[in-house]
């Protein structure tokens, strides 16, 4: 998958480094991933499961569930977006 370098948004200079890797499970879904991140001083780790991603979407989000899934795939998996 890959490594993302995201500019900090908290007024401090620098970046957050994010490593995304697929879960090593036979029946893992596309968005079943392990996310490791750091802003340089503290590590963060989480496991994202595709069947739980709707809980991360705001109820006020102007996108459908399938659009939300596509957004996460484009950002986290660095996949090309489908213009449709």
C-alpha positions, 0 to 999 in steps of 0.5 A: 500500500504505502506511505503518506506524508500529510502536512500538519494542520495544528499550526506546527510545522512538519508532517504526519507520516502514515504507513498503511498495510493490508491485514494479513488475513485470508478473507480481508476486505480491501479496506481492512488495513493497519495504520501506523502514524507519527508526527515525530514524537508519538506513534499512533496505531489502529486497525481499520475494518471495512465493515466498520467504516460507516461509523467514521462518516459524519451523519451530515456528510454529503456523500453516500456510503459507497462514495465514502468507501471510494474516498477512503480507497483513493486516500488510504490505498492511493487508488485512482478515482472513478469519475462516475 
